[in-house]
Amino acid sequence: MKLLLKVLGYARNLWPYYTGIILFSIFMSLTALATPFLIKEATDLMVAALQVPQPDIMPVVWVAVAILFVDVLNTLFTNVGGYLGDIMSAKLKKQLSERYYEHLLKLPQSYYDQELTGTIINRLNRTIFEVTNFINMFANNFFQMLLTVVMVIVVVGIYSWELAVLLIVVYPLFMWLTALTSKKWQNWQNEKNLETDIASGRFAEVIAQIRVVKSFIQEQLEYRHFERHYQTTIDITHRQSRYWHDMDVLRRLVLNSIFFAMFAYLFAMTVQRHFTIGEMVLLVQLVNLSRMPIFSMSFLVDNTQKAIAGSRDFFNVMSLKPSVADKSHAAALTVPKGNVEFKGVSFGYNKDDHVIHHISFTADAGKKTALVGESGQGKTTITSLLMRLYDVQKGAITIDGTDISQVRQVSLREHIAVVFQDPALFSGTIYENIAYSNPHATMTDVENAAKAANAYDFIMKFDKGFESEIGERGLKLSGGQKQRIAIARAILKDAPILILDEATSSLDSKAEVQVQEALDYLMKGRTTIIIAHRLSTIAHVDKIVTIKNGRVDEVGSPSDLAKTDGIYSELLDLQLGTTEKAKKALEQYDIAS
């Protein structure tokens, strides 16, 4: 229960709702408790009336009116309290979701490297739903029942301390018997949650890449993968439910025996005239009032267990500390020139296994620097370190002499624009995607950025122009169109440092020309770091840094490195050789035709 109380502590500002729920729960309990007293009164009146030849019926009628009045009050209190509980639950869900989402956004890139997107999403939905659903039920039902039980024990104690003791014993006894099954039940529940999260994570991944699934005809494979995890939850539920209900039978048999003793004692004492008929009816009703919460407690405990398991997942994520964090003295970064320098930088996603080793080079202000090397050599890692998606483990990265680890991350990234190989657009309009880098931009600013990115003409061919919806990840646009939207977004940001991560590698020749023109405009006057394999992208750069086995191999201009036997020279020979072969093949085709 500590975890659930901790959840409520996350939303202390909801105390007016907590207070209102408590007050109306008290009112509901009092009105629920009033009815047995009124029925006792009616019973005593009727017993007395049976002794009179012509009894007066009005006292009994007034008791019935009182019962109606109490019932109406109980109905009003129940619904007002229920309304407060619903609103409290909705607000709590909102606040927990916001806190969870806000925390996720602060977690480092390494967290997302290890988790499936769908798993993260499902964990948010499942844990917060289970927690808020439990609290809503507790506020609307269980809390009022618990108050009623306390009041019942007090009233029963006034008439019979023996019955009150039996009632007092029942609850801790039931909770103790339940606790015996609790740990094992929660372990099974954690296993089920894990299986559900894995299935949901894969589900989201498949939906996002449905073209790949269909092109390789693997629908059945993915379905079996999904079905297997959910079948595992059923298998676990068989064991979990059988164990729970076997234990519940034992718990209920113990309770049945105790309530048998209560009723036997109550009836015997009434026969011996220790209680009047009216008092017996009152006590029978009160015992039954206390009995209902006990027998519904299995449902309460079941939901409590799920909420505790859910809250544990919630707090496991919330307890994660960002590995990339601003220092207490971190200042805002200023970039008068944009000179970027890597000084002996080493880094590995696992601390004992470095991806890059002692990387040192300078990207001169306003110049174009290309990173060249085979796949997996650490080029993208280098740019990720520049953006501080990860922190370097050795060495330092400076911008105009300022170590980026000493400045605020927000101010660092404000000065860096990125165009990825995957344009990474969002659902929404073209305008929203371009303005994503500068939400305060005017329509004129967005249009000018689109024109500079060679995107304006194709945008205006859509019926709604800049207000056209592009679908999830921009699926309604071609590759070249998406890339030009991404370039327009970077142009609008107007940052002094630019990263191009293979921005033209997936385009056809015509689209590449259009995108390259936009990139040429974007790179003017900016410190640009380019990751590329195509010579057309890096032929006119000012400097090439070749990366081999995670280390700097060569540094120089394209003309200088073309004369060596290094990586760039090999790439140049390979691409030119491919071109010559293509020409010969074309000549042979022409002769044959």
C-alpha positions as CSV (number, residue, x, y, z in Angstrom):
1,M,0.0,0.0,0.0
2,K,3.0,2.3,0.5
3,L,3.4,2.5,-3.3
4,L,-0.3,3.5,-3.8
5,L,0.0,6.2,-1.1
6,K,3.1,7.4,-2.9
7,V,1.1,7.6,-6.1
8,L,-1.4,9.9,-4.3
9,G,1.6,11.9,-3.1
10,Y,2.4,12.7,-6.7
11,A,-0.8,14.6,-6.9
12,R,-1.0,16.5,-3.6
13,N,-2.9,19.3,-5.3
14,L,-6.0,17.1,-5.5
15,W,-6.5,17.3,-1.7
16,P,-9.9,19.1,-2.1
17,Y,-11.1,16.0,-4.0
18,Y,-9.6,13.6,-1.4
19,T,-11.3,15.7,1.4
20,G,-14.6,15.7,-0.5
21,I,-14.5,11.9,-1.1
22,I,-13.7,11.3,2.6
23,L,-16.6,13.5,3.8
24,F,-19.2,12.0,1.4
25,S,-18.0,8.5,2.3
26,I,-18.7,9.3,6.0
27,F,-22.2,10.6,5.0
28,M,-22.8,7.5,3.0
29,S,-21.8,5.3,5.9
30,L,-23.9,7.2,8.3
31,T,-27.0,6.9,6.1
32,A,-26.3,3.2,5.4
33,L,-26.1,2.7,9.1
34,A,-29.3,4.6,9.8
35,T,-31.4,2.1,7.9
36,P,-30.9,-0.9,10.3
37,F,-31.8,1.4,13.3
38,L,-35.0,2.4,11.6
39,I,-35.9,-1.2,10.7
40,K,-35.2,-2.0,14.4
41,E,-37.6,0.7,15.4
42,A,-40.2,-0.5,13.0
43,T,-39.8,-4.1,14.3
44,D,-40.2,-3.0,17.9
45,L,-43.3,-0.9,16.9
46,M,-44.8,-3.9,15.1
47,V,-44.1,-6.3,18.0
48,A,-45.8,-3.9,20.4
49,A,-48.7,-3.3,18.0
50,L,-49.4,-7.0,17.8
51,Q,-50.2,-6.8,21.5
52,V,-52.9,-4.2,20.9
53,P,-56.4,-5.0,19.5
54,Q,-56.5,-1.8,17.3
55,P,-53.0,-0.5,16.7
56,D,-52.1,2.9,15.3
57,I,-50.3,2.5,11.9
58,M,-49.0,6.1,11.7
59,P,-45.8,5.5,13.7
60,V,-44.8,2.7,11.4
61,V,-45.6,4.8,8.3
62,W,-43.4,7.6,9.7
63,V,-40.6,5.1,10.1
64,A,-41.1,4.1,6.4
65,V,-40.9,7.8,5.5
66,A,-37.7,8.1,7.5
67,I,-36.3,5.1,5.6
68,L,-37.2,6.8,2.3
69,F,-35.5,10.0,3.4
70,V,-32.4,8.2,4.5
71,D,-32.3,6.3,1.2
72,V,-32.7,9.5,-0.8
73,L,-29.8,11.1,1.1
74,N,-27.7,8.0,0.6
75,T,-28.4,8.1,-3.1
76,L,-27.4,11.8,-3.3
77,F,-24.3,11.3,-1.2
78,T,-23.3,8.2,-3.2
79,N,-23.6,10.0,-6.6
80,V,-21.9,13.2,-5.4
81,G,-19.0,11.2,-3.9
82,G,-18.9,9.1,-7.1
83,Y,-18.7,12.2,-9.2
84,L,-15.8,13.5,-7.1
85,G,-14.1,10.1,-7.4
86,D,-14.4,10.1,-11.2
87,I,-13.0,13.6,-11.5
88,M,-10.2,12.8,-9.0
89,S,-9.3,9.7,-11.0
90,A,-9.3,11.5,-14.3
91,K,-7.1,14.3,-12.9
92,L,-4.8,11.8,-11.2
93,K,-4.5,9.9,-14.5
94,K,-3.6,13.1,-16.3
95,Q,-1.0,14.1,-13.8
96,L,0.6,10.7,-13.5
97,S,0.7,10.5,-17.3
98,E,2.2,13.9,-17.6
99,R,4.8,13.2,-14.9
100,Y,5.7,9.8,-16.6
101,Y,5.9,11.4,-20.1
102,E,7.9,14.4,-18.8
103,H,10.3,12.0,-17.1
104,L,10.6,9.8,-20.2
105,L,11.6,12.9,-22.3
106,K,14.4,13.6,-19.8
107,L,15.8,10.0,-20.0
108,P,18.9,9.6,-22.2
109,Q,19.1,8.1,-25.6
110,S,20.6,4.9,-24.1
111,Y,17.2,4.2,-22.4
112,Y,15.4,4.2,-25.7
113,D,18.2,2.1,-27.3
114,Q,17.3,-0.7,-24.9
115,E,13.5,-0.5,-24.9
116,L,10.9,-1.2,-27.6
117,T,8.7,1.8,-28.3
118,G,5.5,-0.2,-28.0
119,T,6.7,-1.6,-24.6
120,I,7.2,2.0,-23.3
121,I,3.8,3.0,-24.5
122,N,2.0,-0.1,-23.2
123,R,3.7,0.3,-19.8
124,L,2.3,3.9,-19.6
125,N,-1.2,2.8,-20.5
126,R,-1.2,-0.4,-18.4
127,T,0.4,0.9,-15.2
128,I,-1.5,4.2,-14.9
129,F,-4.8,2.6,-15.9
130,E,-4.5,-0.1,-13.2
131,V,-3.4,2.4,-10.5
132,T,-6.1,5.1,-11.3
133,N,-8.8,2.4,-11.9
134,F,-8.1,1.0,-8.4
135,I,-8.1,4.4,-6.7
136,N,-11.3,5.3,-8.5
137,M,-13.0,2.0,-7.3
138,F,-11.6,2.6,-3.8
139,A,-12.9,6.1,-3.6
140,N,-16.3,5.2,-5.0
141,N,-16.9,2.0,-3.2
142,F,-14.3,0.4,-0.9
143,F,-13.5,3.4,1.3
144,Q,-17.1,3.9,2.1
145,M,-17.4,0.2,2.9
146,L,-14.4,0.3,5.2
147,L,-15.9,3.3,7.1
148,T,-19.2,1.5,7.4
149,V,-17.4,-1.5,8.9
150,V,-15.7,0.6,11.5
151,M,-19.0,2.2,12.5
152,V,-20.7,-1.2,12.6
153,I,-18.1,-2.6,15.0
154,V,-18.6,0.4,17.3
155,V,-22.4,0.0,17.3
156,V,-22.3,-3.8,17.7
157,G,-19.8,-3.3,20.6
158,I,-22.4,-1.2,22.4
159,Y,-24.9,-4.1,22.4
160,S,-22.5,-7.0,22.6
161,W,-18.7,-6.9,23.1
162,E,-18.5,-10.6,22.3
163,L,-19.9,-10.0,18.8
164,A,-17.7,-6.9,18.4
165,V,-14.5,-9.0,19.2
166,L,-15.5,-11.6,16.7
167,L,-15.9,-8.9,14.0
168,I,-12.6,-7.3,15.0
169,V,-10.8,-10.7,14.6
170,V,-12.3,-11.4,11.2
171,Y,-10.6,-8.6,9.3
172,P,-7.0,-9.0,10.3
173,L,-7.5,-12.8,10.0
174,F,-8.7,-12.4,6.5
175,M,-5.9,-10.0,5.5
176,W,-3.3,-12.4,7.0
177,L,-4.7,-15.3,5.1
178,T,-4.7,-13.2,2.0
179,A,-1.1,-12.0,2.6
180,L,0.0,-15.7,2.5
181,T,-1.0,-15.8,-1.2
182,S,0.0,-12.2,-2.0
183,K,3.7,-12.6,-2.9
184,K,3.3,-15.6,-5.1
185,W,0.3,-13.9,-6.9
186,Q,2.3,-10.7,-7.5
187,N,5.2,-12.6,-9.0
188,W,2.8,-14.2,-11.5
189,Q,1.3,-10.8,-12.2
190,N,4.7,-9.4,-12.9
191,E,5.4,-12.2,-15.4
192,K,2.1,-11.5,-17.1
193,N,2.8,-7.8,-17.3
194,L,6.2,-8.6,-18.9
195,E,4.7,-10.9,-21.5
196,T,2.0,-8.3,-22.3
197,D,4.6,-5.5,-22.6
198,I,6.8,-7.6,-25.0
199,A,3.8,-8.5,-27.2
200,S,2.6,-4.9,-27.3
201,G,6.1,-3.7,-28.1
202,R,6.4,-6.0,-31.0
203,F,2.9,-5.1,-32.1
204,A,3.8,-1.4,-32.3
205,E,7.0,-2.3,-34.2
206,V,5.2,-4.4,-36.7
207,I,2.5,-1.8,-37.4
208,A,5.2,0.8,-37.9
209,Q,6.9,-1.4,-40.4
210,I,4.0,-3.2,-42.0
211,R,5.5,-2.9,-45.5
212,V,8.5,-4.9,-44.5
213,V,6.2,-7.6,-42.9
214,K,4.1,-7.8,-46.0
215,S,7.0,-7.8,-48.5
216,F,8.6,-10.8,-46.8
217,I,5.2,-12.5,-46.3
218,Q,5.7,-12.8,-42.5
219,E,2.2,-11.9,-41.3
220,Q,1.8,-15.4,-39.8
221,L,5.2,-15.3,-38.2
222,E,4.3,-12.0,-36.4
223,Y,0.9,-13.3,-35.5
224,R,2.4,-16.4,-33.9
225,H,4.9,-14.2,-32.1
226,F,2.0,-12.1,-30.7
227,E,-0.2,-15.1,-30.0
228,R,2.6,-16.9,-28.1
229,H,3.1,-14.2,-25.6
230,Y,-0.6,-13.8,-24.9
231,Q,-0.9,-17.6,-24.6
232,T,1.8,-17.5,-22.0
233,T,-0.3,-15.0,-20.0
234,I,-3.2,-17.4,-20.2
235,D,-1.0,-20.3,-19.0
236,I,0.2,-18.1,-16.1
237,T,-3.4,-17.0,-15.3
238,H,-4.4,-20.7,-15.0
239,R,-1.8,-21.2,-12.3
240,Q,-2.4,-17.8,-10.7
241,S,-6.2,-18.0,-10.7
242,R,-6.3,-21.7,-9.5
243,Y,-3.9,-20.9,-6.6
244,W,-5.8,-17.7,-5.7
245,H,-9.3,-19.4,-5.7
246,D,-8.1,-22.5,-3.9
247,M,-6.8,-20.2,-1.1
248,D,-10.0,-18.2,-1.3
249,V,-12.1,-21.3,-0.6
250,L,-10.0,-21.9,2.6
251,R,-10.4,-18.2,3.6
252,R,-14.1,-18.2,3.1
253,L,-14.6,-21.5,5.0
254,V,-12.8,-19.9,8.0
255,L,-15.0,-16.8,7.7
256,N,-18.2,-19.0,7.3
257,S,-17.3,-20.7,10.5
258,I,-16.8,-17.4,12.4
259,F,-20.1,-15.9,11.1
260,F,-21.9,-19.2,12.0
261,A,-20.6,-18.6,15.6
262,M,-21.9,-15.0,15.5
263,F,-25.4,-15.9,14.3
264,A,-25.7,-18.9,16.6
265,Y,-24.7,-16.7,19.6
266,L,-27.1,-13.9,18.5
267,F,-30.1,-16.2,18.1
268,A,-29.3,-18.0,21.3
269,M,-29.0,-14.7,23.3
270,T,-32.3,-13.5,21.8
271,V,-34.1,-16.8,22.8
272,Q,-32.7,-16.2,26.3
273,R,-34.1,-12.6,26.2
274,H,-30.7,-10.9,26.3
275,F,-31.8,-9.1,23.1
276,T,-35.2,-7.9,22.0
277,I,-36.5,-8.9,18.6
278,G,-35.8,-5.4,17.4
279,E,-32.2,-5.5,18.7
280,M,-31.7,-9.0,17.1
281,V,-32.9,-7.6,13.7
282,L,-30.6,-4.6,14.1
283,L,-27.6,-6.8,15.0
284,V,-28.3,-9.3,12.2
285,Q,-28.4,-6.4,9.7
286,L,-25.2,-4.9,11.1
287,V,-23.4,-8.2,11.0
288,N,-24.5,-8.6,7.4
289,L,-23.3,-5.1,6.6
290,S,-19.9,-6.1,7.9
291,R,-20.0,-9.4,6.1
292,M,-20.5,-8.0,2.6
293,P,-17.2,-6.0,2.6
294,I,-15.3,-9.1,3.8
295,F,-16.6,-11.4,1.1
296,S,-16.0,-8.7,-1.6
297,M,-12.5,-8.2,-0.2
298,S,-11.1,-10.8,-2.6
299,F,-12.1,-8.5,-5.4
300,L,-10.5,-5.6,-3.6
301,V,-7.3,-7.5,-2.9
302,D,-7.2,-8.7,-6.5
303,N,-7.4,-5.1,-7.8
304,T,-5.0,-3.9,-5.1
305,Q,-2.4,-6.5,-6.2
306,K,-2.7,-5.4,-9.8
307,A,-2.4,-1.7,-8.8
308,I,0.6,-2.4,-6.7
309,A,2.3,-4.4,-9.5
310,G,1.4,-1.5,-11.9
311,S,2.7,1.2,-9.5
312,R,5.9,-0.8,-9.1
313,D,6.5,-0.6,-12.8
314,F,5.6,3.1,-12.8
315,F,8.1,3.9,-10.0
316,N,10.8,1.7,-11.5
317,V,10.8,4.0,-14.6
318,M,10.4,7.1,-12.5
319,S,13.4,6.1,-10.4
320,L,15.7,6.1,-13.4
321,K,18.1,9.0,-13.4
322,P,19.2,10.7,-16.6
323,S,22.8,9.7,-17.3
324,V,23.2,12.9,-19.3
325,A,22.4,15.7,-16.9
326,D,23.2,19.4,-16.7
327,K,25.6,20.3,-14.0
328,S,24.4,22.7,-11.3
329,H,26.7,25.4,-12.6
330,A,25.9,24.8,-16.3
331,A,25.6,28.0,-18.3
332,A,23.9,28.8,-21.6
333,L,26.1,28.2,-24.6
334,T,27.0,31.1,-26.9
335,V,28.4,30.4,-30.4
336,P,30.1,33.4,-31.9
337,K,31.9,31.4,-34.6
338,G,30.9,27.7,-34.5
339,N,34.3,26.0,-34.3
340,V,33.9,22.4,-33.2
341,E,36.8,20.4,-31.8
342,F,37.0,16.8,-30.6
343,K,39.8,16.3,-28.1
344,G,40.8,12.6,-27.5
345,V,37.2,11.5,-27.3
346,S,36.5,7.9,-26.4
347,F,33.0,6.3,-25.9
348,G,31.3,3.0,-25.7
349,Y,27.6,2.0,-25.2
350,N,29.1,-0.4,-22.7
351,K,31.8,1.1,-20.6
352,D,34.2,-1.8,-21.1
353,D,33.7,-1.8,-24.9
354,H,34.5,1.5,-26.7
355,V,33.1,2.2,-30.1
356,I,35.4,5.2,-30.7
357,H,38.9,5.6,-29.4
358,H,40.8,8.9,-28.8
359,I,39.0,10.7,-31.6
360,S,40.6,14.1,-32.3
361,F,39.7,16.5,-35.1
362,T,38.4,20.0,-35.7
363,A,35.4,21.1,-37.7
364,D,36.3,24.6,-38.6
365,A,33.8,27.4,-38.3
366,G,31.7,28.0,-41.4
367,K,33.4,25.1,-43.2
368,K,32.2,21.6,-44.3
369,T,33.8,18.6,-42.7
370,A,32.9,15.1,-43.8
371,L,33.2,11.9,-41.7
372,V,34.0,8.9,-44.0
373,G,34.3,5.3,-43.2
374,E,32.6,1.9,-43.4
375,S,29.3,1.3,-41.6
376,G,29.7,0.6,-37.9
377,Q,32.9,2.7,-37.5
378,G,31.2,5.2,-35.1
379,K,30.4,8.1,-37.4
380,T,26.8,8.6,-36.2
381,T,28.1,8.1,-32.6
382,I,30.4,11.0,-33.1
383,T,27.5,13.3,-34.0
384,S,25.3,11.9,-31.2
385,L,28.1,12.9,-28.8
386,L,28.2,16.4,-30.2
387,M,24.5,16.8,-29.5
388,R,25.1,15.2,-26.0
389,L,22.6,12.4,-26.5
390,Y,25.4,10.6,-24.7
391,D,28.3,11.9,-22.6
392,V,31.8,11.2,-23.6
393,Q,33.7,8.8,-21.3
394,K,37.1,10.2,-22.1
395,G,38.3,13.5,-23.6
396,A,36.2,16.5,-24.4
397,I,34.2,18.2,-27.2
398,T,34.3,22.0,-27.4
399,I,32.4,24.6,-29.4
400,D,34.4,27.8,-29.6
401,G,36.5,26.6,-26.8
402,T,33.6,25.8,-24.4
403,D,33.3,22.2,-23.2
404,I,29.8,21.1,-24.1
405,S,29.6,19.1,-20.8
406,Q,29.6,22.4,-18.9
407,V,26.6,24.0,-20.7
408,R,22.9,23.4,-20.6
409,Q,21.7,20.7,-23.0
410,V,18.9,22.9,-24.3
411,S,21.2,25.7,-25.2
412,L,23.6,23.3,-26.9
413,R,20.9,21.8,-29.1
414,E,19.5,25.2,-29.9
415,H,22.7,25.8,-31.8
416,I,22.7,22.5,-33.8
417,A,20.4,21.6,-36.7
418,V,20.2,18.0,-38.0
419,V,19.0,16.4,-41.2
420,F,18.8,12.7,-40.7
421,Q,18.9,9.9,-43.3
422,D,15.4,9.2,-42.2
423,P,13.6,12.6,-42.4
424,A,11.6,11.7,-39.2
425,L,8.5,13.6,-39.9
426,F,5.4,13.6,-37.7
427,S,1.7,13.2,-38.5
428,G,0.1,16.6,-39.0
429,T,0.4,19.3,-41.7
430,I,3.4,20.3,-43.7
431,Y,3.4,23.6,-41.9
432,E,3.5,22.0,-38.5
433,N,6.5,19.8,-39.6
434,I,8.5,22.7,-41.0
435,A,7.7,24.9,-38.0
436,Y,8.6,22.1,-35.6
437,S,12.1,23.6,-35.3
438,N,10.6,27.1,-34.5
439,P,7.0,27.0,-33.2
440,H,7.0,30.9,-33.2
441,A,7.7,31.1,-36.9
442,T,5.3,33.0,-39.1
443,M,3.8,31.6,-42.3
444,T,6.1,33.8,-44.3
445,D,9.1,32.3,-42.4
446,V,7.9,28.8,-43.2
447,E,7.3,29.6,-46.9
448,N,10.7,31.2,-47.2
449,A,12.3,28.1,-45.7
450,A,10.3,25.8,-48.0
451,K,11.5,27.9,-51.0
452,A,15.1,27.7,-49.9
453,A,14.7,23.9,-49.6
454,N,13.2,23.5,-53.1
455,A,10.0,22.3,-51.4
456,Y,7.6,25.2,-52.1
457,D,6.6,24.2,-55.6
458,F,5.5,20.6,-54.8
459,I,3.8,21.8,-51.6
460,M,1.6,24.2,-53.5
461,K,0.5,21.4,-55.8
462,F,-1.4,19.9,-52.8
463,D,-5.0,21.0,-52.5
464,K,-4.4,22.5,-49.1
465,G,-0.8,23.6,-49.6
466,F,1.0,24.0,-46.3
467,E,-2.1,22.8,-44.4
468,S,-2.0,19.4,-46.2
469,E,-1.9,16.4,-43.9
470,I,1.1,14.1,-44.6
471,G,0.1,11.0,-42.6
472,E,2.2,9.1,-40.0
473,R,5.9,9.6,-40.6
474,G,5.0,11.5,-43.8
475,L,3.8,8.4,-45.7
476,K,1.9,10.5,-48.2
477,L,5.2,12.1,-49.4
478,S,7.9,10.7,-51.6
479,G,11.4,10.2,-50.2
480,G,12.7,13.4,-51.9
481,Q,9.7,15.4,-50.7
482,K,10.1,14.3,-47.1
483,Q,13.8,15.1,-47.2
484,R,13.2,18.6,-48.5
485,I,10.6,19.2,-45.7
486,A,13.3,18.1,-43.2
487,I,15.8,20.5,-44.8
488,A,13.2,23.3,-44.6
489,R,12.8,22.5,-41.0
490,A,16.6,22.8,-40.5
491,I,16.7,26.0,-42.5
492,L,14.0,27.5,-40.3
493,K,16.0,26.7,-37.1
494,D,18.9,28.8,-38.5
495,A,21.4,27.1,-36.2
496,P,25.2,27.9,-36.7
497,I,26.1,24.2,-36.6
498,L,24.7,21.6,-39.0
499,I,24.8,17.8,-39.0
500,L,23.9,16.0,-42.2
501,D,23.6,12.2,-41.5
502,E,23.6,10.6,-44.9
503,A,20.8,13.0,-46.0
504,T,20.8,11.9,-49.6
505,S,21.7,8.2,-49.4
506,S,18.2,6.9,-50.0
507,L,17.2,9.1,-52.9
508,D,17.1,8.6,-56.6
509,S,19.3,10.7,-58.9
510,K,16.7,13.4,-59.7
511,A,15.6,13.7,-56.1
512,E,19.2,13.8,-55.0
513,V,19.9,16.8,-57.3
514,Q,16.9,18.7,-55.8
515,V,17.9,17.8,-52.3
516,Q,21.5,18.6,-52.8
517,E,20.6,22.1,-54.1
518,A,18.7,22.6,-50.9
519,L,21.5,21.3,-48.8
520,D,24.0,23.6,-50.5
521,Y,21.8,26.6,-49.5
522,L,21.5,25.2,-45.9
523,M,25.3,24.7,-45.5
524,K,26.3,28.3,-46.5
525,G,28.0,30.0,-43.6
526,R,27.4,27.1,-41.2
527,T,29.8,24.7,-39.6
528,T,28.7,21.5,-41.2
529,I,29.6,17.9,-40.3
530,I,28.5,15.5,-43.0
531,I,28.2,11.7,-42.8
532,A,28.0,10.4,-46.3
533,H,29.1,7.7,-48.7
534,R,28.2,9.3,-52.0
535,L,31.0,11.3,-53.6
536,S,28.5,13.8,-54.9
537,T,27.8,14.8,-51.3
538,I,31.4,15.1,-50.0
539,A,33.4,16.0,-53.2
540,H,33.2,19.7,-52.4
541,V,33.8,19.6,-48.6
542,D,36.7,21.5,-47.0
543,K,37.9,18.6,-45.0
544,I,37.5,14.9,-44.8
545,V,38.1,12.9,-41.6
546,T,38.2,9.1,-42.2
547,I,37.3,6.8,-39.4
548,K,38.6,3.2,-39.2
549,N,38.1,0.8,-36.4
550,G,36.7,3.7,-34.3
551,R,39.8,5.8,-34.7
552,V,40.8,8.8,-36.9
553,D,42.7,7.3,-39.9
554,E,43.3,10.4,-42.1
555,V,42.5,14.1,-42.2
556,G,42.7,16.2,-45.3
557,S,41.0,17.8,-48.2
558,P,39.3,15.6,-50.9
559,S,42.2,16.3,-53.3
560,D,44.8,15.4,-50.8
561,L,43.1,12.2,-49.6
562,A,42.4,11.1,-53.2
563,K,46.1,10.6,-53.7
564,T,46.6,8.3,-50.7
565,D,45.7,4.6,-50.3
566,G,43.3,5.4,-47.5
567,I,39.6,4.9,-47.0
568,Y,38.5,7.9,-49.1
569,S,40.8,6.9,-52.0
570,E,39.3,3.4,-51.9
571,L,35.8,4.8,-51.9
572,L,36.7,7.0,-54.8
573,D,38.2,4.1,-56.8
574,L,35.2,1.9,-56.0
575,Q,32.6,4.4,-57.1
576,L,34.5,5.5,-60.3
577,G,35.1,1.9,-61.1
578,T,31.4,1.1,-60.8
579,T,30.7,4.1,-63.1
580,E,33.1,2.8,-65.8
581,K,31.6,-0.7,-65.6
582,A,28.1,0.8,-65.9
583,K,29.2,2.7,-69.1
584,K,30.7,-0.4,-70.6
585,A,27.5,-2.4,-69.9
586,L,25.5,0.4,-71.5
587,E,27.7,0.4,-74.6
588,Q,27.3,-3.4,-74.9
589,Y,23.5,-3.0,-74.6
590,D,23.5,-0.3,-77.3
591,I,25.5,-2.6,-79.7
592,A,23.3,-5.6,-79.0
593,S,20.2,-3.6,-79.7
